[in-house]
Amino acid sequence: MGQDSSYKCYISSNIVREFLAEYLGTFLLVVFGSASVAQSVLSLHTAGDFFSLNLGWGIGVMLGILVSGGVSGGHINPAVTVAVATVGKFPWWKVPHYLVAQYLGSFSASCVVFCVYWDALVWYEHDRGEFRSVPDTAQIFSTFPKPHLSYAGGIFDQFLGTALLLICVCAITDSRNMKVSSALI
């Protein structure tokens, strides 16, 4: 028995490793973020406010990137993956398996939040049972534009937000820039 009896699992395929990293990173992002929204909405905003929602999403981003960053780069967002490929800093042939992993990770996370908060969702919907075209609980799993926002305005909003995010990501990760340590990135 003189050998190390611990079991080690190693996946040799980079595609599988990247897929699993993006899946898990996105899963963590959405679980923490959506759960913070669920807590706030389902407690009638007595157990969560604007700051706790931002903190929940921020922790989700941080943990998602920490878990996936070393393997896949920690994109954890389809807009980031497509934008980085568009500017030539990521190969297009990797985009499909990143996107599939990210969508599956976010869907799985939403299912987990739905199951964890099932009792509160049922209570909330029965307590607030009046007819409405979009239930208040929908904001746990999605976002909606305000009625005054046009399609063009919405598209520009998403384009601008993604562009600003990518400018920061590219600047922070550029080795010729400030040389930010990998732990801080």
N, C-alpha and C positions, 0 to 999 in steps of 0.2 A: 504494500500500500504506500510506499514511499513517495508516490506522486501526489501532486496537488489535486485534491478531490473536488475543487470548485469547478463549476461548469462555466464555460465561456461561449457566448453566442456571437458569431461574427458573420455578417452578411457581406459577401465579396462583391456583389454587383453594385456598382455606383448608382445606377438608375434606381434600384430598389431602395438603397440607403437614402438617396435624395427624396424619393417618393415618401418614405416613412417619416423622414425628418420634416418635410413640408406638411404632411398630414398631421403629425403630432404638434408641430408649432402652431398651425392654424387652429387645431382643436383647442389648445390651451388659450389662445387669443380669444376665441369666440365663447368658450365656457366662462372664463372670468368676466368678459365684457357683458355678455347676455345675462349672466347670473346677477351682475350688479344692477342691470336694468330691471330684471324680474323682481329682485328684492325691493327696489324702490317703488315700482308700479303696484305690485301686489300687496304692499304694506300701506297703500294709499299715501305714499310719500312720507311716511313717518319713520322709515328705517332706510333712508337713502335720499340723497339730494344731488344737485348738480356736481358737487365735488367728489362724492363717493362714486358716481358713475364714471367720471374722468379717471379717478384712481383705479377703479376696476378695469377699465379698458387699458390704462397705462401699465398696470401690473401684467395684464394678459399679453400685451405687446412685448414687454421686457422678458417674461418667462418664455414666450413663444420663440423669440429670437435667441435666447440663451440655449434653449433645447435644440433648435434646428440650425442655428447659425454656423456652427463648425462643420456641418455635413453639407448643407445645401445653400448656405448663404443667408438663410433666415428671411426669405421674401415674405412668407405667410400672408400674401395678399396678391390676387391675380393682377390687379392694376400695376403693382410693383414689378411683377415678373414680365408683363408685356412691355411696360415702359423701359425697363432695363434692357430688354432684348431690342427694342426699337432704337435705342441710342447706341447699340453695338457692344454693350458690356456683358452680354449674356447670349449664348448660342440659341438660335430659334428652334433647333431640333429638341431642346430640353423643355421648351415651353409647354407642350401638351401634357407631359406627365407631372409637371409642377401644377398646372391648372387643375387637373383631375384630383391630385392629392389635396389641394387647397379647398376645392369645392366639397370633396368627401369629408375632409376634416371639419369644415364649418357646418355641414349638414349633420354630421355625427354629434358635434358639440351642441347644436340646437336641439337634437333629440334628447340628449342627456339633460339639458336644462329643462326641457319640456317635462320629462319624467320626474326630475327632482322637484319641480314646482307644481306638479300635477294637482295636488290637493288645494294649493293656493289659487291656481288657475280656475278650478271648478268653483271654489268659494267665491272668487271675484266675479266670475261670469254670472253666477246665480244671484249674487248680491246686487250687481249692477246690470240686471237683465234687460234693461230697456233696449229697444231696437237702435242700432247704429250701423252705418254702412261699413265702417272699419272699426273693429273692437279696439278698445284701449290697450288690450294685451298684445295686439299686433306689433306695437312698438318695441316689445321685448326681442323680437326676431327680425325686425326690418326697420327701415327709416322711410319716411314719406315727405315729399316736398310740400311746402305750404301752397294753398290754392292760387296765390298770386304768381307763382313761379312758372315761367314758360318752359317749353322743352329746350329751347336754345339756351336759356339761362341755366337750366339744370345741367345741360351738357357742358357748358362753359365752367360752371362751378366744379364739376367733377374733374374736368381737364386741368383747371388751375390748381386744385387741391393736390392732384397727383403730381403735377409738374413741380410744385413747391416741395413736396415730400421727396421726390427724386433728386432735385437739386441738392437738398440736404444730404441724402444718402450718398450720392456720388461725391460730394465734397468731403464728407466724413471718411469715406472708405478709400479715397484717392491717396495713394502712398506718396505722391509728390506734393501733397498739401500740408496739413498741420501734423501729420504722423501721429494720429490718435491711436492709443494702444488698443489692441484687439479686445481687451476686457471692457474698455469704455465704449467701444463702438457698439 
